[in-house]
C-alpha cells in the first residue's frame, strides 16, 4: 500500500476504526473533511458491513433528501450519440498528472438522492478513495483508482464512451480544453 503513505486523517469512522482519505481521492471538496457536507460520507459509512482481508468496497445508499437543505446533482450523465464531447482536465481531479475527461453541454442535470463511497484496505484501516453523489460509476481509465476499482480496462473505456460529466466552466481546468480525444478513448 505504498500509495497510501500520506493518508489524511478524517473525523469519519467505520465501526470503531478511523477512516483515512487517500491523497489521490476522487472526492469533491464539498464532501471532504472541512467541506460543507462531509457528514454525507459518514452516513454512507454507517451502512458498510465488515469485510475480510484487504479489499475494494463500494457502498451506495439512498439518502433522505426530503430532510436535506441542499440538492445533489448527478456528476456523470449518459451521453447521447449526437452530443459533441468537450475534452478538458476536470478541475476536481487531484491526480499528479491529470488526463482529459469527457464533458457534454446540458441545460438540465438530474438530481439524485443516492451517494456512493469507495473504500480500500482492511476493516481495521479503511481508506476512502472515491465519494460522489449518484450510483456507482467507474473512474476514468487514466486515474490511479482505476487499478483497484474492480472494472476491466475495456469496460472502463466502454463506460466512458457512453457517459460524460455535465459541462460547467467551473468544472474544467482553465486552458486545458482540447479538440482531440485522449488515446484511451480512440477505438
N, C-alpha and C positions, 0 to 999 in steps of 0.2 A: 504494500500500500504506500509506496513512495510518493505517489501523487498527493497524499493526504498529510504531508509533513506540516503544512501550515493551516490545519483545520481551525476554523474560527469557533470560539466558544459561543454558545447561544443560550437563551433562557428556556429553550424548548426541552421537553423531557419525553422519553418513551418508557412508560412504567416509572422506574426509579433511576433510569440511566440518562445522563445528559446527552443531548443530541448536538453534534457538530455541524458546521456548514463548510462544505468543500470550497477551496479558494477559487475553483473554476465553476462554481454552482450556477446553474441557469435558473435564476430567480430574480424577478423584478424587485428593485429597492423598496417598493411599496409593501411587499410581503416579507422582506428580510428583517432581521432584528434591527431596531432603530427606525424602521419604516412605519407607515401609518396602520397597516393591518397584519402584523406578524402573528397575531392570535389565530388567523385562519390556518396557518401551518400547524400550530399546536392542536387545533380542533381535529385536523385530519390525523395527526399522530395518535390521538386518543383512540382511534379505531383500528390501529395496526396491531395485528396478532403477533405474538412472539414467533421467531423462526430459529432454525438450527443452522449453525455454520456461518460462513461469510457469503452473503447473497446480495442480489439486487432486488429490492422490494418496491412495488408500485401500489399505492393506495389512493383510491378516488372515492370521495364521499360527496353526498348531496347536502348542501348547507341550507339552513333555514333563512332563505333570502327575504322572507317577509319581515323578519326581525332585524335585518341589516339596514344600516343607514347609508349604504353605498351600493353600487352596481358592479358586477363582474362581467366583463366582456370577453368573448372568445378570443384568445390570442392567435389562433390559427383557423382559417376557413377553407372550405373546399373551393378550389379554383375552377372556374368554368373554362371549358375548352377554348373559347374565343377570347378570354381575358388576356391582355398583354401582361407579361411578368415584368416587374421592375426589379432589377438586381442591385442590391446595396448591402453594406455591412449593417447589421441590426445594432442599434445604439445600446440595447440592453445586454448584448453578449459580452462576456468578460474574459474571453479567451486571450491568451498572449498573442496568438496570431489568428485573426478573425477571417472567416471566409464570407463569401457572398451568400445572402439569403434571398429567397423569392418573396416578393410583395405583389399584391393586386389592389387596385383602387376600388373602394366600396363606399357607397353613400351611407349604408347602414350595416352595422356589425351586430350580430345577435348577442343577447345577454345569456348568461349561464348561471346556474345555481350549483354547479359541480366544481370541485377543486381537487387537484392531483399533486401528490408528493412522491418523489423517488428517493429511496434510501439505499445506501450500500453499507457494507460492513457487517458487524455482528449485532445481536440484540443488546449486548453489553456496551457496544461502542458504535452506535449508528451515526451515519453522516448523511445529511441532505445534499443531493447533487442536482436536483431539479424540483421546482414547485411552481405551479401555474394554475390559473382558472381553466375549467373545462375538463373533458375526458382525456385519457392518456393519448399523447401523440409522441412520436419518436423524435430524438434530437436530429439535427441536420447531419449529414454524413461526415462533415469536416470537424464536428465538435468532439472534444475529448470524451464526453459522456456517451458517445455513440459506441465506444468499445465495450461498455458494460451494460448496455441498455436491453439486451435480450432480443434485439431485432437483427436479422441478417442484413448485410450491406445492401443487397439487391432490393430487399423490402423497404429499407430506408429511402433509397433513391426513388423507388416507385411511389411511395407515400408523398414525398416532396415534389414529385412531378404533377401531382393532382391537388396539392394543398399549398397555401401561402399565408404569409402574415398580411392582415389588412393594412394598407398603406396609410401612414401618417408621417408628416415631415419630421416629427419628433422621434420617430422610431428608427429612422435611417441616420447613420453617422454622416455628418456633413462632409461632402466631397467624395463619398465612397461609391456613388452610383456608377453602374457600368452597363453598357448596352449588350455586353456579351455574357451569356450564362457561364457559370463555373464548369470546369471539366467533369465533375461528378454528375452534372445534370445532363450532359450530352449522351445520346444513345450510342 
